Amino acid sequence: MDLDALDTVPSFARRGKSAMREMLDRYVTRFAELQEAMYAESRQALLLVFQGMDASGKDSTIKHVTTGVNPQGFRVSNFRQPTYKDMEYSYLHRHWMTLPERGRIGIFNRSHYEEVVTLRVNPDLLAGRKLPPRPVDDAFWEERLRDIVAFERHLVGNGTTIVKFFLNVSKKEQRARLLERLNDPTKHWKFDPADIEARGRWDDYITAYESAFQATSTKQAPWYVVPGDSKPAMRVIVAAIIVEALSGMKPRYPEPDPKLSRAIKAARKALA
């Protein structure tokens, strides 16, 4: 996969923001309906993974595609630098601890993939992880990628559908968004000097992502590379994919057992 060769603006983005809003609203309405059925059924879970370069729009995309969805049925987990406590365990531990229960949707804003992208670009960050001594070479990262495939295979085998999104923003558009953050005091809280450092290693990050996608995009846990330069269009694409995934899960409201049916009849009679 060559990320730099992929379009970052879909053709339908030319329809304009109003049309994008209408499309998004339709998908979010259907998303909410399917989520309600899945919550009631309580037999399956859905895990949505969001990755992307800095300023790719992860936060705003999650916000817009879940607005109108019952908040009782999902949880967003933001994975930033691991704490000292996190580093006392396997690198997958904190992700295990926030997986969605049956009937719910888990959203990872950044994820376990930081461990094979950010750390691969910055291997010095491994120093605090208390790992057994071994060379940090290609074999090390290939093993981690296999671990992730096994982790996701296990989740799928136990009833969790996994959908992974890479929000593919161009380097030019990222620059514009970073400048917007710098020039707007209300967005200064989003700025991290490390974003500029990471931008300087753009090619290294892209290479690490490409390696991760090649190794971990499987039938049971696919990656979707979403054009990211038009935020309205990006949100529509993400919402459409989520609806497709939920539709494929075929969630159904549970049938009431005979005792409950009799209780319902009795309640209707009492309220007549």
Backbone as CSV, one residue per row, in Angstrom:
resi,resn,N_x,N_y,N_z,CA_x,CA_y,CA_z,C_x,C_y,C_z
1,MET,0.839,-1.201,0.000,0.000,0.000,0.000,0.873,1.251,0.000
2,ASP,0.524,2.197,-0.860,1.234,3.473,-0.923,0.248,4.568,-0.521
3,LEU,0.299,4.995,0.736,-0.665,5.978,1.233,-0.580,7.300,0.488
4,ASP,0.629,7.700,0.138,0.792,8.995,-0.530,0.172,9.008,-1.923
5,ALA,-0.067,7.817,-2.489,-0.646,7.740,-3.827,-2.172,7.771,-3.808
6,LEU,-2.767,7.675,-2.629,-4.227,7.635,-2.523,-4.817,9.041,-2.475
7,ASP,-6.007,9.184,-3.061,-6.705,10.473,-3.020,-7.085,10.815,-1.584
8,THR,-6.970,12.074,-1.234,-7.359,12.512,0.109,-8.646,13.335,0.103
9,VAL,-9.234,13.517,-1.088,-10.540,14.184,-1.206,-11.413,13.340,-2.128
10,PRO,-12.525,12.768,-1.643,-13.394,11.966,-2.507,-14.149,12.847,-3.486
11,SER,-14.533,12.283,-4.635,-15.188,13.081,-5.675,-16.519,13.664,-5.210
12,PHE,-17.253,12.942,-4.360,-18.571,13.438,-3.958,-18.490,14.630,-3.006
13,ALA,-17.284,14.975,-2.538,-17.126,16.131,-1.649,-17.518,17.427,-2.344
14,ARG,-17.552,17.413,-3.685,-17.912,18.617,-4.439,-19.393,18.983,-4.285
15,ARG,-20.180,18.088,-3.712,-21.612,18.375,-3.545,-21.872,19.492,-2.539
16,GLY,-20.899,19.770,-1.695,-21.048,20.861,-0.740,-21.397,20.399,0.658
17,LYS,-21.196,21.305,1.619,-21.372,20.956,3.028,-22.818,20.609,3.372
18,SER,-23.774,21.302,2.765,-25.178,21.040,3.069,-25.567,19.619,2.678
19,ALA,-25.136,19.207,1.498,-25.426,17.840,1.047,-24.728,16.819,1.932
20,MET,-23.501,17.135,2.352,-22.764,16.233,3.243,-23.495,16.087,4.580
21,ARG,-24.039,17.194,5.067,-24.748,17.171,6.347,-25.985,16.285,6.265
22,GLU,-26.724,16.405,5.151,-27.922,15.583,4.975,-27.561,14.102,4.903
23,MET,-26.505,13.787,4.178,-26.076,12.394,4.074,-25.655,11.855,5.436
24,LEU,-24.891,12.659,6.168,-24.438,12.228,7.491,-25.624,12.000,8.422
25,ASP,-26.597,12.899,8.393,-27.763,12.764,9.268,-28.499,11.454,9.002
26,ARG,-28.615,11.076,7.736,-29.308,9.823,7.406,-28.551,8.622,7.963
27,TYR,-27.232,8.643,7.804,-26.437,7.517,8.305,-26.455,7.459,9.832
28,VAL,-26.376,8.612,10.476,-26.366,8.625,11.943,-27.710,8.143,12.494
29,THR,-28.797,8.507,11.826,-30.114,8.014,12.251,-30.167,6.494,12.186
30,ARG,-29.659,5.936,11.102,-29.645,4.474,10.968,-28.681,3.849,11.966
31,PHE,-27.558,4.496,12.188,-26.582,4.050,13.192,-27.271,3.930,14.553
32,ALA,-28.024,4.951,14.929,-28.698,4.955,16.228,-29.710,3.821,16.332
33,GLU,-30.430,3.555,15.246,-31.420,2.473,15.249,-30.752,1.114,15.441
34,LEU,-29.693,0.880,14.706,-28.988,-0.400,14.802,-28.323,-0.567,16.165
35,GLN,-27.768,0.539,16.678,-27.117,0.464,17.990,-28.119,0.135,19.080
36,GLU,-29.313,0.689,18.978,-30.352,0.420,19.977,-30.718,-1.064,19.980
37,ALA,-30.827,-1.644,18.780,-31.143,-3.073,18.687,-30.003,-3.923,19.236
38,MET,-28.762,-3.539,18.937,-27.619,-4.298,19.437,-27.536,-4.222,20.956
39,TYR,-27.826,-3.051,21.506,-27.807,-2.858,22.959,-28.862,-3.737,23.627
40,ALA,-30.046,-3.791,23.015,-31.126,-4.609,23.575,-30.810,-6.099,23.453
41,GLU,-30.239,-6.487,22.325,-29.904,-7.901,22.095,-28.815,-8.382,23.047
42,SER,-27.797,-7.541,23.247,-26.697,-7.808,24.186,-25.995,-9.139,23.930
43,ARG,-25.706,-9.418,22.651,-25.000,-10.652,22.294,-23.700,-10.382,21.538
44,GLN,-23.564,-9.184,20.982,-22.399,-8.845,20.176,-21.846,-7.504,20.631
45,ALA,-20.608,-7.229,20.223,-19.984,-5.932,20.491,-19.351,-5.422,19.202
46,LEU,-19.116,-4.129,19.153,-18.468,-3.502,17.998,-17.320,-2.642,18.495
47,LEU,-16.149,-2.835,17.911,-14.977,-2.031,18.245,-14.575,-1.212,17.026
48,LEU,-14.558,0.103,17.189,-14.148,1.025,16.132,-12.802,1.626,16.510
49,VAL,-11.825,1.470,15.640,-10.469,1.952,15.890,-10.187,3.132,14.961
50,PHE,-9.722,4.236,15.526,-9.389,5.421,14.731,-7.907,5.743,14.873
51,GLN,-7.236,5.798,13.751,-5.834,6.211,13.689,-5.686,7.292,12.626
52,GLY,-4.605,8.020,12.699,-4.337,9.056,11.710,-3.206,9.940,12.186
53,MET,-2.630,10.676,11.274,-1.597,11.626,11.645,-2.220,12.723,12.504
54,ASP,-1.390,13.505,13.170,-1.887,14.609,13.981,-2.736,15.545,13.116
55,ALA,-3.844,16.024,13.683,-4.769,16.939,13.006,-5.515,16.280,11.847
56,SER,-5.618,14.959,11.875,-6.349,14.269,10.809,-7.858,14.313,11.016
57,GLY,-8.308,14.728,12.205,-9.744,14.868,12.438,-10.380,13.735,13.211
58,LYS,-9.592,13.013,13.989,-10.140,11.873,14.744,-11.207,12.326,15.739
59,ASP,-10.880,13.336,16.557,-11.815,13.793,17.590,-13.136,14.265,16.983
60,SER,-13.055,15.123,15.981,-14.276,15.697,15.413,-15.091,14.651,14.659
61,THR,-14.419,13.703,14.029,-15.151,12.647,13.323,-15.936,11.792,14.305
62,ILE,-15.284,11.391,15.396,-15.974,10.604,16.420,-17.165,11.389,16.970
63,LYS,-16.959,12.670,17.223,-18.037,13.517,17.760,-19.228,13.562,16.808
64,HIS,-18.975,13.795,15.530,-20.070,13.987,14.585,-20.802,12.690,14.247
65,VAL,-20.088,11.580,14.147,-20.774,10.340,13.760,-21.529,9.712,14.928
66,THR,-21.235,10.134,16.160,-21.948,9.570,17.311,-22.994,10.517,17.886
67,THR,-23.067,11.742,17.380,-24.078,12.685,17.860,-25.461,12.172,17.474
68,GLY,-26.300,11.948,18.474,-27.623,11.387,18.225,-27.714,9.912,18.546
69,VAL,-26.567,9.296,18.847,-26.540,7.887,19.235,-26.617,7.814,20.759
70,ASN,-27.359,6.856,21.287,-27.542,6.726,22.733,-26.199,6.563,23.441
71,PRO,-25.799,7.523,24.280,-24.482,7.441,24.930,-24.338,6.270,25.896
72,GLN,-25.462,5.673,26.324,-25.367,4.510,27.201,-24.779,3.301,26.485
73,GLY,-24.825,3.337,25.159,-24.417,2.166,24.398,-23.011,2.188,23.865
74,PHE,-22.237,3.242,24.151,-20.859,3.243,23.650,-19.942,3.995,24.606
75,ARG,-18.654,3.745,24.432,-17.644,4.438,25.234,-16.449,4.766,24.346
76,VAL,-15.948,5.983,24.483,-14.756,6.413,23.752,-13.558,6.338,24.690
77,SER,-12.502,5.668,24.234,-11.257,5.566,25.010,-10.151,6.267,24.241
78,ASN,-9.503,7.231,24.889,-8.400,7.966,24.273,-7.080,7.419,24.805
79,PHE,-6.271,6.894,23.917,-4.997,6.308,24.331,-3.848,7.248,23.984
80,ARG,-3.349,7.881,25.012,-2.190,8.754,24.827,-0.973,8.038,25.398
81,GLN,-0.016,8.768,25.891,1.168,8.118,26.448,0.764,7.197,27.595
82,PRO,1.268,5.968,27.642,0.930,5.081,28.760,1.482,5.613,30.072
83,THR,0.755,5.361,31.140,1.203,5.770,32.467,2.248,4.782,32.988
84,TYR,2.879,5.151,34.107,3.825,4.224,34.735,3.123,2.926,35.106
85,LYS,1.879,3.033,35.546,1.106,1.841,35.896,0.863,0.976,34.664
86,ASP,0.516,1.609,33.546,0.306,0.865,32.302,1.538,0.057,31.925
87,MET,2.708,0.657,32.146,3.949,0.016,31.713,4.373,-1.140,32.611
88,GLU,3.593,-1.388,33.671,3.840,-2.563,34.501,3.250,-3.824,33.862
89,TYR,2.491,-3.661,32.796,1.805,-4.779,32.155,2.220,-4.880,30.682
90,SER,1.686,-5.891,30.016,1.829,-6.016,28.571,1.268,-4.772,27.886
91,TYR,1.813,-4.439,26.723,1.349,-3.231,26.038,-0.119,-3.329,25.606
92,LEU,-0.666,-4.531,25.553,-2.071,-4.687,25.185,-3.009,-4.601,26.390
93,HIS,-2.445,-4.563,27.591,-3.276,-4.642,28.797,-4.310,-3.522,28.880
94,ARG,-3.885,-2.281,28.670,-4.831,-1.167,28.843,-5.918,-1.181,27.771
95,HIS,-5.626,-1.810,26.641,-6.636,-1.939,25.593,-7.634,-3.046,25.939
96,TRP,-7.122,-4.146,26.490,-8.001,-5.203,26.984,-9.005,-4.636,27.985
97,MET,-8.523,-3.765,28.869,-9.346,-3.282,29.980,-10.471,-2.344,29.538
98,THR,-10.418,-1.863,28.315,-11.447,-0.924,27.850,-12.246,-1.478,26.670
99,LEU,-12.157,-2.785,26.435,-12.931,-3.384,25.352,-14.428,-3.285,25.649
100,PRO,-15.245,-3.166,24.602,-16.694,-3.050,24.823,-17.318,-4.364,25.289
101,GLU,-18.271,-4.244,26.206,-19.045,-5.402,26.625,-20.030,-5.780,25.520
102,ARG,-20.614,-6.961,25.634,-21.634,-7.369,24.667,-22.788,-6.368,24.711
103,GLY,-23.230,-5.986,23.535,-24.303,-5.008,23.433,-23.819,-3.580,23.295
104,ARG,-22.521,-3.370,23.407,-21.998,-2.003,23.382,-20.969,-1.797,22.269
105,ILE,-20.681,-0.526,22.039,-19.702,-0.119,21.034,-18.532,0.532,21.750
106,GLY,-17.335,0.086,21.444,-16.126,0.706,21.963,-15.442,1.488,20.856
107,ILE,-15.008,2.689,21.163,-14.324,3.532,20.184,-12.943,3.847,20.722
108,PHE,-11.924,3.433,19.987,-10.537,3.711,20.361,-10.047,4.910,19.558
109,ASN,-9.805,6.021,20.244,-9.220,7.211,19.626,-7.710,7.106,19.828
110,ARG,-7.021,6.672,18.801,-5.700,6.061,18.868,-5.879,4.714,19.558
111,SER,-4.891,3.856,19.453,-5.148,2.484,19.862,-3.852,1.714,20.071
112,HIS,-3.992,0.388,20.096,-2.833,-0.490,20.210,-1.886,-0.345,19.019
113,TYR,-2.351,0.290,17.950,-1.481,0.478,16.783,-0.400,1.528,17.014
114,GLU,-0.567,2.358,18.033,0.520,3.273,18.388,1.780,2.485,18.753
115,GLU,1.585,1.263,19.245,2.708,0.434,19.688,3.536,-0.113,18.530
116,VAL,2.981,-0.075,17.315,3.735,-0.559,16.154,3.922,0.538,15.110
117,VAL,3.516,1.750,15.457,3.742,2.898,14.573,4.621,3.920,15.282
118,THR,4.067,4.581,16.301,4.833,5.607,17.014,6.102,5.037,17.630
119,LEU,5.997,3.862,18.241,7.186,3.274,18.867,8.176,2.751,17.838
120,ARG,7.682,2.358,16.689,8.610,1.907,15.641,9.408,3.083,15.095
121,VAL,8.764,4.242,15.012,9.460,5.447,14.562,10.357,5.996,15.670
122,ASN,9.940,5.795,16.921,10.683,6.307,18.083,10.999,5.163,19.050
123,PRO,11.871,4.244,18.674,12.130,3.061,19.510,12.715,3.379,20.882
124,ASP,13.246,4.596,21.061,13.766,4.971,22.382,12.665,4.983,23.443
125,LEU,11.395,5.093,23.004,10.278,5.087,23.947,10.081,3.724,24.605
126,LEU,10.712,2.705,24.054,10.616,1.369,24.645,11.414,1.250,25.937
127,ALA,12.284,2.208,26.192,13.207,2.103,27.329,12.483,1.946,28.659
128,GLY,11.335,2.576,28.815,10.624,2.507,30.089,9.655,1.355,30.204
129,ARG,9.625,0.463,29.217,8.611,-0.586,29.191,8.997,-1.854,29.954
130,LYS,10.203,-1.917,30.481,10.668,-3.063,31.278,10.576,-4.385,30.505
131,LEU,10.945,-4.333,29.233,10.895,-5.531,28.400,12.148,-6.375,28.587
132,PRO,12.056,-7.681,28.371,13.258,-8.520,28.405,14.257,-8.037,27.351
133,PRO,15.542,-8.092,27.642,16.541,-7.634,26.673,16.456,-8.426,25.366
134,ARG,16.408,-7.715,24.259,16.408,-8.344,22.932,16.601,-7.254,21.889
135,PRO,17.076,-7.600,20.712,17.256,-6.598,19.662,15.910,-6.028,19.209
136,VAL,15.865,-4.730,19.029,14.658,-4.092,18.495,14.853,-3.970,16.985
137,ASP,14.637,-5.078,16.315,14.861,-5.159,14.873,13.541,-5.466,14.167
138,ASP,13.617,-5.759,12.867,12.391,-6.045,12.114,11.630,-7.219,12.714
139,ALA,12.353,-8.218,13.199,11.698,-9.387,13.793,10.876,-8.996,15.021
140,PHE,11.363,-8.022,15.779,10.642,-7.542,16.968,9.283,-6.970,16.571
141,TRP,9.275,-6.121,15.546,8.030,-5.477,15.129,7.108,-6.463,14.431
142,GLU,7.664,-7.382,13.674,6.836,-8.404,13.025,6.129,-9.272,14.059
143,GLU,6.815,-9.550,15.162,6.192,-10.325,16.239,5.038,-9.546,16.862
144,ARG,5.250,-8.260,17.071,4.169,-7.435,17.631,2.958,-7.400,16.695
145,LEU,3.209,-7.298,15.423,2.112,-7.277,14.457,1.352,-8.600,14.466
146,ARG,2.063,-9.700,14.594,1.389,-11.005,14.698,0.569,-11.084,15.986
147,ASP,1.116,-10.530,17.063,0.372,-10.504,18.329,-0.950,-9.751,18.170
148,ILE,-0.905,-8.636,17.461,-2.112,-7.829,17.267,-3.138,-8.585,16.426
149,VAL,-2.674,-9.268,15.390,-3.591,-10.072,14.573,-4.251,-11.152,15.427
150,ALA,-3.459,-11.806,16.285,-4.003,-12.847,17.164,-4.998,-12.253,18.165
151,PHE,-4.661,-11.095,18.710,-5.538,-10.385,19.653,-6.886,-10.085,19.004
152,GLU,-6.851,-9.562,17.794,-8.086,-9.206,17.107,-8.860,-10.446,16.669
153,ARG,-8.152,-11.493,16.267,-8.819,-12.745,15.901,-9.585,-13.310,17.093
154,HIS,-8.961,-13.240,18.265,-9.616,-13.718,19.485,-10.897,-12.922,19.759
155,LEU,-10.829,-11.605,19.619,-12.008,-10.773,19.873,-13.139,-11.106,18.904
156,VAL,-12.798,-11.233,17.628,-13.815,-11.550,16.623,-14.450,-12.908,16.920
157,GLY,-13.621,-13.881,17.298,-14.132,-15.209,17.611,-15.045,-15.236,18.812
158,ASN,-15.002,-14.182,19.615,-15.841,-14.110,20.809,-16.948,-13.061,20.693
159,GLY,-17.261,-12.687,19.452,-18.443,-11.863,19.234,-18.239,-10.378,19.068
160,THR,-16.993,-9.925,18.898,-16.734,-8.499,18.688,-16.376,-8.246,17.226
161,THR,-17.156,-7.433,16.557,-16.831,-7.005,15.197,-15.856,-5.835,15.291
162,ILE,-14.810,-5.862,14.468,-13.776,-4.822,14.515,-13.714,-4.094,13.178
163,VAL,-13.763,-2.776,13.233,-13.600,-1.934,12.049,-12.543,-0.887,12.372
164,LYS,-11.545,-0.776,11.495,-10.412,0.119,11.764,-10.335,1.200,10.681
165,PHE,-10.232,2.449,11.130,-10.190,3.592,10.217,-8.840,4.295,10.301
166,PHE,-8.266,4.580,9.141,-7.119,5.484,9.064,-7.589,6.720,8.323
167,LEU,-7.591,7.855,9.009,-8.033,9.110,8.409,-6.845,9.721,7.672
168,ASN,-6.898,9.638,6.356,-5.735,9.913,5.511,-5.681,11.376,5.075
169,VAL,-5.117,12.207,5.931,-4.967,13.626,5.627,-3.648,13.845,4.886
170,SER,-3.651,14.758,3.921,-2.421,15.064,3.192,-1.507,15.934,4.048
171,LYS,-0.241,15.957,3.699,0.713,16.773,4.444,0.382,18.259,4.300
172,LYS,-0.103,18.643,3.118,-0.475,20.040,2.886,-1.648,20.445,3.768
173,GLU,-2.669,19.593,3.834,-3.840,19.902,4.656,-3.491,19.876,6.137
174,GLN,-2.615,18.958,6.530,-2.200,18.930,7.934,-1.550,20.255,8.327
175,ARG,-0.709,20.779,7.447,-0.055,22.062,7.720,-1.098,23.153,7.961
176,ALA,-2.123,23.198,7.120,-3.164,24.220,7.267,-3.891,24.076,8.602
177,ARG,-4.150,22.856,9.005,-4.878,22.633,10.265,-4.007,22.952,11.476
178,LEU,-2.735,22.628,11.398,-1.837,22.963,12.504,-1.698,24.477,12.647
179,LEU,-1.611,25.181,11.510,-1.540,26.642,11.562,-2.822,27.234,12.143
180,GLU,-3.946,26.633,11.817,-5.220,27.099,12.373,-5.221,26.968,13.895
181,ARG,-4.675,25.875,14.393,-4.574,25.696,15.847,-3.691,26.769,16.470
182,LEU,-2.594,27.060,15.804,-1.655,28.041,16.349,-2.230,29.452,16.336
183,ASN,-3.087,29.731,15.355,-3.618,31.087,15.188,-4.936,31.326,15.920
184,ASP,-5.500,30.280,16.513,-6.770,30.400,17.221,-6.561,30.056,18.696
185,PRO,-6.615,31.062,19.591,-6.375,30.795,21.017,-7.291,29.725,21.609
186,THR,-8.499,29.580,21.068,-9.417,28.570,21.609,-9.008,27.154,21.218
187,LYS,-8.017,27.041,20.326,-7.547,25.716,19.918,-6.127,25.427,20.387
188,HIS,-5.558,26.348,21.161,-4.191,26.133,21.642,-4.078,24.882,22.500
189,TRP,-5.161,24.523,23.188,-5.114,23.351,24.062,-4.883,22.066,23.269
190,LYS,-5.202,22.100,21.971,-4.995,20.927,21.126,-3.549,20.786,20.668
191,PHE,-2.781,21.871,20.776,-1.431,21.856,20.207,-0.438,21.191,21.136
192,ASP,0.407,20.376,20.545,1.509,19.728,21.250,2.758,19.926,20.393
193,PRO,3.839,20.484,20.956,5.060,20.665,20.162,5.529,19.382,19.487
194,ALA,5.163,18.231,20.069,5.555,16.956,19.465,4.907,16.762,18.099
195,ASP,3.783,17.460,17.846,3.131,17.354,16.545,4.053,17.850,15.432
196,ILE,4.792,18.915,15.715,5.703,19.468,14.714,6.882,18.526,14.492
197,GLU,7.363,17.946,15.575,8.455,16.979,15.454,8.013,15.771,14.632
198,ALA,6.803,15.278,14.899,6.291,14.126,14.152,6.105,14.475,12.679
199,ARG,5.675,15.696,12.411,5.497,16.118,11.019,6.822,16.072,10.263
200,GLY,7.899,16.383,10.968,9.218,16.328,10.350,9.653,14.919,9.990
201,ARG,8.963,13.929,10.546,9.274,12.527,10.236,8.090,11.868,9.530
202,TRP,7.400,12.643,8.756,6.196,12.194,8.047,6.432,10.884,7.307
203,ASP,7.479,10.822,6.524,7.725,9.623,5.715,7.936,8.390,6.580
204,ASP,8.593,8.552,7.722,8.814,7.416,8.624,7.486,6.904,9.181
205,TYR,6.617,7.825,9.548,5.304,7.414,10.070,4.476,6.726,8.992
206,ILE,4.484,7.270,7.797,3.725,6.664,6.705,4.234,5.256,6.426
207,THR,5.544,5.077,6.423,6.117,3.746,6.196,5.689,2.773,7.286
208,ALA,5.694,3.231,8.536,5.277,2.369,9.648,3.801,2.002,9.530
209,TYR,2.978,2.958,9.141,1.555,2.663,8.942,1.355,1.662,7.809
210,GLU,2.055,1.855,6.721,1.909,0.945,5.585,2.276,-0.482,5.981
211,SER,3.336,-0.641,6.758,3.730,-1.972,7.235,2.650,-2.567,8.133
212,ALA,2.080,-1.740,9.000,1.026,-2.215,9.901,-0.216,-2.638,9.128
213,PHE,-0.608,-1.852,8.138,-1.802,-2.195,7.360,-1.598,-3.501,6.604
214,GLN,-0.432,-3.642,6.012,-0.152,-4.847,5.233,-0.232,-6.097,6.108
215,ALA,0.217,-5.982,7.347,0.261,-7.142,8.239,-1.053,-7.400,8.964
216,THR,-1.877,-6.374,9.159,-3.024,-6.524,10.066,-4.387,-6.248,9.443
217,SER,-4.439,-5.902,8.166,-5.744,-5.728,7.533,-6.229,-7.096,7.091
218,THR,-7.121,-7.668,7.858,-7.607,-9.024,7.616,-9.102,-8.993,7.327
219,LYS,-9.618,-10.119,6.853,-11.050,-10.202,6.562,-11.869,-9.947,7.814
220,GLN,-11.365,-10.462,8.960,-12.142,-10.310,10.187,-11.959,-8.948,10.847
221,ALA,-10.889,-8.235,10.511,-10.637,-6.923,11.125,-9.990,-6.012,10.084
222,PRO,-10.790,-5.526,9.123,-10.221,-4.761,8.009,-9.863,-3.325,8.368
223,TRP,-8.923,-2.793,7.608,-8.596,-1.366,7.670,-9.329,-0.645,6.540
224,TYR,-9.825,0.542,6.828,-10.394,1.427,5.820,-9.583,2.717,5.818
225,VAL,-8.946,3.008,4.690,-8.199,4.258,4.540,-9.177,5.292,3.989
226,VAL,-9.523,6.270,4.823,-10.580,7.228,4.491,-9.959,8.548,4.046
227,PRO,-10.316,9.052,2.853,-9.803,10.361,2.429,-10.124,11.419,3.481
228,GLY,-9.093,12.162,3.923,-9.270,13.000,5.097,-9.173,14.496,4.914
229,ASP,-9.003,14.983,3.694,-8.834,16.432,3.527,-10.152,17.197,3.601
230,SER,-11.268,16.541,3.323,-12.593,17.147,3.482,-13.252,16.502,4.694
231,LYS,-13.317,17.236,5.798,-13.904,16.656,7.013,-15.364,16.245,6.832
232,PRO,-16.213,17.066,6.185,-17.605,16.636,6.006,-17.720,15.325,5.231
233,ALA,-16.948,15.184,4.155,-17.001,13.951,3.365,-16.432,12.775,4.152
234,MET,-15.372,13.014,4.897,-14.761,11.959,5.708,-15.768,11.401,6.708
235,ARG,-16.528,12.277,7.339,-17.517,11.837,8.329,-18.602,10.991,7.680
236,VAL,-19.020,11.366,6.482,-20.034,10.585,5.767,-19.515,9.181,5.483
237,ILE,-18.279,9.088,5.013,-17.699,7.781,4.691,-17.607,6.913,5.934
238,VAL,-17.116,7.483,7.028,-16.984,6.722,8.276,-18.351,6.244,8.752
239,ALA,-19.343,7.129,8.739,-20.686,6.751,9.187,-21.273,5.653,8.309
240,ALA,-21.046,5.739,7.004,-21.565,4.721,6.085,-20.943,3.357,6.369
241,ILE,-19.648,3.339,6.647,-18.964,2.074,6.936,-19.460,1.484,8.253
242,ILE,-19.678,2.338,9.249,-20.199,1.854,10.535,-21.586,1.239,10.347
243,VAL,-22.445,1.908,9.590,-23.789,1.383,9.342,-23.713,0.051,8.604
244,GLU,-22.814,-0.042,7.635,-22.647,-1.299,6.904,-22.207,-2.423,7.845
245,ALA,-21.261,-2.118,8.738,-20.777,-3.126,9.682,-21.887,-3.568,10.632
246,LEU,-22.625,-2.610,11.180,-23.718,-2.942,12.099,-24.829,-3.710,11.392
247,SER,-25.129,-3.339,10.165,-26.151,-4.058,9.404,-25.743,-5.508,9.196
248,GLY,-24.453,-5.716,8.933,-23.956,-7.075,8.751,-24.021,-7.910,10.011
249,MET,-24.036,-7.261,11.163,-24.152,-7.978,12.437,-25.583,-8.451,12.703
250,LYS,-26.547,-7.861,11.984,-27.967,-8.239,12.082,-28.495,-8.257,13.526
251,PRO,-28.322,-7.169,14.251,-28.848,-7.157,15.626,-30.374,-7.180,15.631
252,ARG,-30.941,-7.895,16.588,-32.397,-8.013,16.679,-32.840,-7.806,18.125
253,TYR,-33.985,-7.180,18.255,-34.559,-7.055,19.590,-34.939,-8.447,20.085
254,PRO,-34.646,-8.758,21.328,-34.955,-10.100,21.830,-36.457,-10.341,21.916
255,GLU,-36.840,-11.584,21.635,-38.236,-11.972,21.785,-38.549,-12.128,23.271
256,PRO,-39.668,-11.599,23.738,-40.015,-11.762,25.156,-40.332,-13.218,25.478
257,ASP,-39.914,-13.679,26.646,-40.233,-15.054,27.029,-41.716,-15.131,27.411
258,PRO,-42.266,-16.345,27.448,-43.707,-16.497,27.719,-44.159,-15.827,29.012
259,LYS,-43.324,-15.903,30.057,-43.701,-15.284,31.327,-43.854,-13.776,31.175
260,LEU,-42.912,-13.173,30.419,-42.995,-11.726,30.221,-44.214,-11.368,29.381
261,SER,-44.509,-12.201,28.377,-45.683,-11.944,27.541,-46.953,-11.936,28.380
262,ARG,-47.054,-12.891,29.299,-48.231,-12.937,30.172,-48.276,-11.714,31.087
263,ALA,-47.087,-11.296,31.558,-47.028,-10.114,32.424,-47.447,-8.859,31.667
264,ILE,-47.075,-8.783,30.395,-47.453,-7.629,29.572,-48.967,-7.584,29.388
265,LYS,-49.562,-8.753,29.116,-51.017,-8.808,28.961,-51.715,-8.387,30.247
266,ALA,-51.173,-8.863,31.383,-51.767,-8.510,32.672,-51.641,-7.015,32.944
267,ALA,-50.499,-6.435,32.562,-50.283,-5.004,32.774,-51.231,-4.176,31.923
268,ARG,-51.441,-4.608,30.666,-52.386,-3.897,29.800,-53.793,-3.922,30.399
269,LYS,-54.161,-5.102,30.922,-55.490,-5.243,31.512,-55.635,-4.334,32.730
270,ALA,-54.556,-4.279,33.550,-54.604,-3.453,34.759,-54.690,-1.969,34.434
271,LEU,-54.113,-1.592,33.301,-54.089,-0.175,32.923,-55.273,0.231,32.055
272,ALA,-56.087,-0.742,31.676,-57.233,-0.452,30.793,-58.266,0.422,31.511
